[in-house]
Amino acid sequence: MQRSPLLAWLFIGPAMAVMVAACLYPVVSALQLSLFDWSMGTPWSSARWVGLDNFVSAFQNPRVWGSLWTTLWFAGLSVGLEMILGIALALALEKPIRGIAFFRTLFILPMMIAPVAVGLAWRYMFDAQFGLINAFLGVLGIGAKAWLAEPGLAFAAIVIADIWQWTPFVFIMIAAALANVDGAVIEASRIDGANWWQMTMRVKLPMILHVIAITLMMRLIDAFRVLEVIYVLTFGGPGDSTEILSLHIYKTAFIGQQLGSAAAISVLLLVVVMGLSWFALRLSNPLKDNGGRD
């Protein structure tokens, strides 16, 4: 039976239209805006063509490089710890124990909370006078800390908040992968005399390495785009110690009213995220080794 190409386009047409409207159009608009000097509240006819000057200014701006370094440091530290904790939790809760459904639900809850609510909750907990964190430190005999007023502690605060919110995502991915590990392979390794550590490090984790790599890339991509929690928790302060690149773009656009410069930096961030996305797609493509041939 010969299928009509028109019928195929009829089915995928609405989805493609939504994708173009929701994804492609904003990207094209950002590319266009990055070539102009324009301030919000003024007519577009007053926009001045500057070509690639906004990109040159972004590369020469030390705050952009500082924000990029903060983003890299934040993404590497938070995602690295999330991967370790998520894998450890998945391995710990792999065996059926009493109340396992309750614990799994409890671990998933932080991921379901709105990022703004997460930022507000942690802001109150890190409060220097009335925060729960300092109250707990007082019980341990440790003096109160100005968590959001010192650069190092403020950076630790945003990392802790991100770990709390997104470790459940890693847990879900790894737990699902472990559930699909072939039981015959595990039983064979047990018969061969492998202990728990050997089965974990030499059998289970290598078998789900593909999923671990995809989870890592997905979390790195999301860490480069995080905004709401840091916006509410520290707003990039004190100083610029927690100003990641997405927050710097926000400040440049809506506080500095330099929309062209903000668009140029957004395009640069888009290139970085697209590179990570391409790498994640390469990892998740089971046909990449044979070029799509059976």
LONU-875072 format. One record per residue (C-alpha): residue in one letter; x, y, z; residue number from 1. Coordinates in pm, 1 decimal. Last residue first. Layout:
residues N
{A,{X,Y,Z},NUM}
...
//
This chain:
residues 294
{D,{2079.8,-299.1,1092.6},294}
{R,{2215.9,18.5,946.4},293}
{G,{2174.7,357.7,1120.3},292}
{G,{2540.0,458.8,1084.1},291}
{N,{2662.0,140.4,1249.1},290}
{D,{2798.6,291.7,1568.4},289}
{K,{2544.5,572.9,1590.0},288}
{L,{2247.4,334.7,1586.1},287}
{P,{2182.4,328.2,1962.5},286}
{N,{2149.3,707.5,1971.4},285}
{S,{2148.4,820.6,2336.0},284}
{L,{2517.1,911.3,2349.5},283}
{R,{2500.9,1103.8,2023.7},282}
{L,{2189.2,1282.4,2146.3},281}
{A,{2371.6,1383.6,2465.3},280}
{F,{2665.9,1516.4,2261.4},279}
{W,{2430.9,1720.4,2045.4},278}
{S,{2260.9,1856.6,2355.5},277}
{L,{2594.6,1957.2,2509.8},276}
{G,{2689.4,2141.6,2191.6},275}
{M,{2344.9,2299.0,2172.6},274}
{V,{2384.1,2418.9,2532.9},273}
{V,{2715.8,2589.2,2450.6},272}
{V,{2577.4,2746.8,2131.2},271}
{L,{2270.2,2867.5,2319.7},270}
{L,{2493.5,3033.3,2578.7},269}
{L,{2663.2,3226.5,2298.4},268}
{V,{2324.0,3321.1,2156.6},267}
{S,{2211.8,3437.2,2500.2},266}
{I,{2524.0,3653.9,2527.6},265}
{A,{2428.2,3821.1,2198.7},264}
{A,{2068.1,3862.4,2312.5},263}
{A,{2181.1,4030.9,2634.3},262}
{S,{2400.8,4270.0,2437.1},261}
{G,{2110.8,4360.9,2209.0},260}
{L,{1871.7,4398.3,2501.6},259}
{Q,{2086.4,4644.6,2688.7},258}
{Q,{1824.1,4774.4,2935.0},257}
{G,{2077.3,4739.3,3220.3},256}
{I,{1810.6,4605.2,3454.1},255}
{F,{1596.2,4398.4,3218.1},254}
{A,{1839.5,4280.7,2951.7},253}
{T,{2179.5,4290.5,3123.2},252}
{K,{2033.6,4164.2,3450.0},251}
{Y,{1863.1,3871.3,3278.8},250}
{I,{2174.1,3782.9,3079.9},249}
{H,{2381.0,3790.5,3399.6},248}
{L,{2127.2,3555.0,3556.5},247}
{S,{2167.4,3311.4,3267.5},246}
{L,{2547.3,3334.4,3295.7},245}
{I,{2569.1,3256.5,3666.2},244}
{E,{2595.3,3533.9,3920.7},243}
{T,{2679.3,3359.0,4247.5},242}
{S,{2991.2,3558.0,4346.7},241}
{D,{2889.0,3872.6,4158.8},240}
{G,{2872.5,4100.8,4461.6},239}
{P,{2699.9,3902.9,4734.2},238}
{G,{2520.2,3821.9,4525.5},237}
{G,{2379.3,3676.7,4204.2},236}
{F,{2016.7,3736.3,4297.5},235}
{T,{2091.6,3531.6,4614.1},234}
{L,{1803.7,3288.9,4675.5},233}
{V,{1529.2,3420.3,4449.0},232}
{Y,{1741.0,3462.6,4134.7},231}
{I,{1947.1,3154.0,4223.8},230}
{V,{1633.4,2937.6,4234.2},229}
{E,{1480.5,3094.2,3921.8},228}
{L,{1780.8,3083.7,3688.1},227}
{V,{1911.8,2743.9,3581.9},226}
{R,{2006.4,2719.7,3213.7},225}
{F,{2363.1,2587.8,3240.1},224}
{A,{2249.2,2344.7,3509.7},223}
{D,{1983.5,2206.8,3271.9},222}
{I,{2241.3,2111.8,3009.9},221}
{L,{2466.7,1958.0,3275.1},220}
{R,{2172.6,1758.3,3413.0},219}
{M,{2087.2,1618.9,3072.2},218}
{M,{2453.1,1534.5,3004.2},217}
{L,{2487.4,1342.7,3330.9},216}
{T,{2162.3,1155.4,3277.5},215}
{I,{2275.6,1051.6,2927.9},214}
{A,{2611.2,929.5,3061.4},213}
{I,{2449.1,734.6,3345.5},212}
{V,{2202.1,576.9,3103.0},211}
{H,{2482.3,447.1,2879.5},210}
{L,{2682.0,331.8,3181.0},209}
{I,{2390.6,106.4,3275.6},208}
{M,{2572.6,-223.2,3213.0},207}
{P,{2901.1,-83.6,3344.6},206}
{L,{2722.2,15.6,3668.8},205}
{K,{2571.2,-328.1,3726.8},204}
{V,{2859.7,-561.5,3645.1},203}
{R,{3206.6,-445.7,3750.3},202}
{M,{3135.0,-174.6,4008.8},201}
{T,{2810.1,-309.2,4152.8},200}
{M,{2883.9,-681.6,4126.1},199}
{Q,{3231.6,-625.7,4271.5},198}
{W,{3097.2,-421.9,4560.9},197}
{W,{2823.0,-672.9,4639.5},196}
{N,{3057.8,-973.9,4634.1},195}
{A,{3147.5,-1174.9,4325.0},194}
{G,{3180.6,-1549.8,4380.0},193}
{D,{3121.5,-1682.3,4028.6},192}
{I,{2768.9,-1778.5,4137.0},191}
{R,{2703.2,-1413.2,4224.6},190}
{S,{2831.8,-1304.2,3884.0},189}
{A,{2597.0,-1550.7,3715.3},188}
{E,{2304.0,-1430.3,3925.9},187}
{I,{2369.1,-1070.9,3823.5},186}
{V,{2392.9,-1168.8,3456.4},185}
{A,{2070.1,-1368.8,3481.2},184}
{G,{1894.8,-1073.8,3643.2},183}
{D,{1937.3,-865.7,3329.8},182}
{V,{1948.5,-500.8,3436.1},181}
{N,{1610.6,-335.6,3376.9},180}
{A,{1549.0,-233.7,3739.1},179}
{L,{1897.6,-81.4,3748.5},178}
{A,{1805.4,153.0,3463.1},177}
{A,{1485.7,265.8,3634.9},176}
{A,{1675.0,331.0,3957.8},175}
{I,{1939.3,525.1,3765.0},174}
{M,{1688.3,758.3,3599.9},173}
{I,{1476.3,808.7,3911.0},172}
{F,{1778.1,874.9,4137.2},171}
{V,{1926.2,1122.8,3890.7},170}
{F,{1599.2,1315.7,3891.1},169}
{P,{1578.6,1290.4,4271.0},168}
{T,{1921.5,1461.5,4296.2},167}
{W,{1761.6,1764.0,4131.6},166}
{Q,{1603.7,1970.4,4410.3},165}
{W,{1836.7,1899.5,4701.7},164}
{I,{2146.0,1925.8,4482.9},163}
{D,{2028.1,2260.6,4344.3},162}
{A,{1964.8,2399.2,4693.4},161}
{I,{2302.6,2276.8,4818.8},160}
{V,{2482.7,2434.5,4521.4},159}
{I,{2299.6,2763.4,4572.4},158}
{A,{2401.1,2766.4,4941.0},157}
{A,{2765.1,2672.8,4873.9},156}
{F,{2789.9,2978.3,4648.2},155}
{A,{2645.2,3192.9,4924.1},154}
{L,{2892.2,3043.4,5173.5},153}
{G,{3190.5,3131.3,4954.9},152}
{P,{3068.9,3482.0,4875.6},151}
{E,{2962.4,3578.6,5230.6},150}
{A,{2626.2,3749.2,5288.0},149}
{L,{2389.8,3465.0,5196.9},148}
{W,{2518.8,3218.7,5452.6},147}
{A,{2594.9,3461.2,5732.5},146}
{K,{2694.0,3177.9,5963.7},145}
{A,{2580.3,3107.4,6319.1},144}
{G,{2834.8,2954.8,6553.8},143}
{I,{2884.7,2581.0,6579.0},142}
{G,{2789.1,2401.4,6901.6},141}
{L,{2609.7,2118.1,6725.2},140}
{V,{2272.7,2251.5,6841.3},139}
{G,{2381.2,2592.4,6709.7},138}
{L,{2451.8,2439.9,6368.0},137}
{F,{2091.3,2316.3,6358.5},136}
{A,{1963.4,2664.4,6439.0},135}
{N,{2196.7,2805.9,6174.2},134}
{I,{2041.4,2577.6,5911.8},133}
{L,{1684.4,2642.6,6029.2},132}
{G,{1714.6,3013.8,5961.5},131}
{F,{1606.9,3277.0,6213.0},130}
{Q,{1908.0,3506.1,6238.3},129}
{A,{2134.0,3440.9,5937.4},128}
{D,{1856.5,3321.0,5705.3},127}
{F,{1970.9,3006.6,5521.9},126}
{M,{1642.1,2824.2,5589.1},125}
{Y,{1441.3,3125.2,5476.4},124}
{R,{1634.5,3153.2,5150.9},123}
{W,{1606.2,2775.8,5109.2},122}
{A,{1227.6,2791.2,5112.5},121}
{L,{1215.9,3096.7,4886.3},120}
{G,{1443.5,2937.9,4625.8},119}
{V,{1248.1,2612.2,4628.8},118}
{A,{920.8,2803.4,4591.5},117}
{V,{1063.2,2984.9,4289.4},116}
{P,{1180.3,2651.5,4143.6},115}
{A,{826.0,2502.7,4165.5},114}
{I,{819.4,2181.0,4368.8},113}
{M,{801.6,1848.6,4183.2},112}
{M,{1177.0,1782.2,4195.3},111}
{P,{1173.9,1816.7,4572.7},110}
{L,{899.6,1546.2,4602.5},109}
{I,{1087.3,1262.7,4426.1},108}
{F,{1289.5,1155.2,4730.1},107}
{L,{980.5,1132.2,4948.6},106}
{T,{795.7,925.6,4688.0},105}
{R,{1086.5,681.7,4675.0},104}
{F,{1095.8,662.1,5054.2},103}
{F,{722.2,594.1,5080.0},102}
{A,{732.8,324.9,4810.2},101}
{I,{1024.2,152.3,4987.7},100}
{G,{826.4,129.7,5313.1},99}
{R,{950.4,-219.6,5395.5},98}
{I,{1244.0,-317.0,5178.9},97}
{P,{1274.3,-438.2,4819.6},96}
{K,{1638.4,-417.0,4707.3},95}
{E,{1736.9,-128.7,4484.3},94}
{L,{1695.8,134.5,4754.2},93}
{A,{2066.7,159.9,4837.6},92}
{L,{2172.2,133.3,4473.5},91}
{A,{1935.5,411.1,4368.4},90}
{L,{2043.1,623.7,4664.1},89}
{A,{2412.1,584.2,4577.3},88}
{I,{2348.2,663.9,4210.4},87}
{G,{2158.5,979.8,4302.9},86}
{L,{2417.9,1089.0,4560.0},85}
{I,{2712.0,1051.9,4320.9},84}
{M,{2528.4,1202.9,4024.6},83}
{E,{2399.2,1493.4,4231.3},82}
{L,{2749.1,1560.0,4363.5},81}
{G,{2887.5,1588.3,4010.6},80}
{V,{2589.3,1795.1,3896.4},79}
{S,{2638.2,2047.4,4177.6},78}
{L,{3015.0,2079.8,4144.7},77}
{G,{3045.0,2083.2,3765.5},76}
{A,{2742.0,2302.9,3705.2},75}
{F,{2838.7,2558.9,3971.2},74}
{W,{3202.7,2576.6,3858.2},73}
{L,{3101.0,2607.9,3493.7},72}
{T,{2837.7,2870.2,3573.2},71}
{T,{3077.6,3068.3,3793.3},70}
{W,{3335.5,3059.6,3512.3},69}
{L,{3073.9,3181.1,3264.5},68}
{S,{2967.0,3458.0,3501.6},67}
{G,{3328.3,3572.2,3537.2},66}
{W,{3375.7,3556.9,3159.5},65}
{V,{3065.4,3769.5,3110.9},64}
{R,{3173.5,4005.4,3387.7},63}
{P,{3513.1,4048.2,3219.2},62}
{N,{3346.5,4190.0,2905.0},61}
{Q,{3572.2,4152.6,2600.6},60}
{F,{3393.5,3847.1,2459.5},59}
{A,{3055.3,4013.4,2521.1},58}
{S,{3172.3,4337.1,2359.5},57}
{V,{3279.5,4147.2,2047.1},56}
{F,{2942.4,3971.6,2035.7},55}
{N,{2757.9,4302.8,2072.9},54}
{D,{2976.1,4457.7,1801.3},53}
{L,{2880.5,4185.0,1552.2},52}
{G,{2654.2,4408.9,1346.6},51}
{V,{2575.3,4736.7,1523.8},50}
{W,{2244.2,4834.0,1362.1},49}
{R,{2064.7,5095.0,1573.2},48}
{A,{1713.6,5039.0,1702.6},47}
{S,{1498.1,5353.7,1681.0},46}
{S,{1250.0,5186.0,1446.2},45}
{W,{1197.9,4920.2,1711.4},44}
{P,{1020.1,5179.0,1923.2},43}
{T,{1164.7,5245.1,2270.3},42}
{G,{1038.1,5077.5,2586.3},41}
{M,{1317.0,4822.8,2599.2},40}
{S,{1649.7,4946.0,2468.7},39}
{W,{1797.1,4855.8,2129.6},38}
{D,{2146.6,4822.9,1989.9},37}
{F,{2111.8,4575.0,1705.0},36}
{L,{2280.5,4257.0,1579.4},35}
{S,{2186.0,4054.1,1887.7},34}
{L,{1819.4,4136.0,1822.8},33}
{Q,{1821.3,3940.7,1495.0},32}
{L,{1978.6,3635.1,1653.8},31}
{A,{1734.3,3658.1,1944.7},30}
{S,{1441.1,3682.1,1700.3},29}
{V,{1565.5,3376.5,1510.3},28}
{V,{1587.5,3182.8,1837.7},27}
{P,{1241.5,3299.1,1948.2},26}
{Y,{1092.9,3189.7,1609.0},25}
{L,{1254.4,2845.9,1612.8},24}
{C,{1129.3,2726.4,1948.1},23}
{A,{762.1,2799.6,2023.5},22}
{A,{632.0,2900.0,1680.2},21}
{V,{847.0,2655.0,1484.8},20}
{M,{775.9,2373.2,1729.5},19}
{V,{401.6,2443.7,1725.0},18}
{A,{398.0,2442.3,1345.0},17}
{M,{598.0,2119.1,1338.3},16}
{A,{346.3,1952.3,1568.5},15}
{P,{55.1,2071.9,1356.4},14}
{G,{221.1,1950.1,1032.5},13}
{I,{319.9,1602.1,1152.8},12}
{F,{-12.8,1435.6,1070.4},11}
{L,{-99.3,1632.7,758.1},10}
{W,{260.0,1603.7,639.5},9}
{A,{224.3,1225.0,644.3},8}
{L,{-107.5,1243.1,458.4},7}
{L,{48.4,1466.4,191.5},6}
{P,{330.6,1218.5,146.0},5}
{S,{65.6,963.8,39.8},4}
{R,{126.3,606.9,147.3},3}
{Q,{151.7,330.2,-107.6},2}
{M,{0.0,0.0,0.0},1}
//
